[in-house]
Amino acid sequence: MLIIGGSGAEETHAAGYEAGVMAYERGAYQEALKEFRALAAHGKAPAEFMLGAMYFYGKGVKSSDALAAIWFQRAAAKGDSNAQLAFGSLHINGLGVRQNLVKAYMWLSVASDSKVQGVRRQAILLRDEAAALMTADEVEEARRRADAWSPTRAGFSLMEKSSESE
C-alpha cells in the first residue's frame, strides 16, 4: 500500500486566500479577484463568498446581484455561514434571486447555527423579520428544510474566463 503525504495544497490555498483578503482590504481588487477566482476554481467556499461580496458591492467588477447570488449559493451549500447569511438575505428582498421567504428563512436558520457570534446574531434577527411576513405553514416548511440541510462536499468547479471588462 502506497501512502502519499500531503501536497501542501491546503497551505497554498490558505496563503492565496490571505493574499486575496489583504489585496481586497487595500483596494487592489484585481489582485484579490485573481486570488479568489483561482481558489473558487477549486471549490473553496471562503473564496466563493468573497467573489459574491465583490459582485454584490461592485468591487473590481461590475455590480451584479445575480452573480453575487450564484457565488453566495455555492459557498452556502458548502457550509460557509457568511454566505448562508448573505444568500438568505438576498431571498428576503429578491436581490439577484426571486423573492422567496421560505428559502430566506431556511438559509438564515442554517446560518444561525454559526459559531461566529455576529453571523449568528444577524441571521436570527433577519430570520425573525422574515417569519413576520410568512404564514405558519411557510415557517414550518422552512424549518423542515433547515433541519434536513447538510453541506455539500467542496470540489472542483469549472469556470469560464469572464469576458466582462474588469
Buried (B, 14 or more C-beta within 10 A) or exposed (E): EEEEEEEEEEEEBEEBBEBBBEBBEEEBBEBBBBBBBBBBBBBBBBBBBBBBBBBBEEBBBEEBBEBBBBBBBBBBBBBBBBBBBBBBBBBBEEBBBEEBBBBBBBBBBBBBBBEEEEBBEBBBEBBEBBBEEBEEEBBEBBBEBBEEBEEEEBEEEEEEEEEEEE
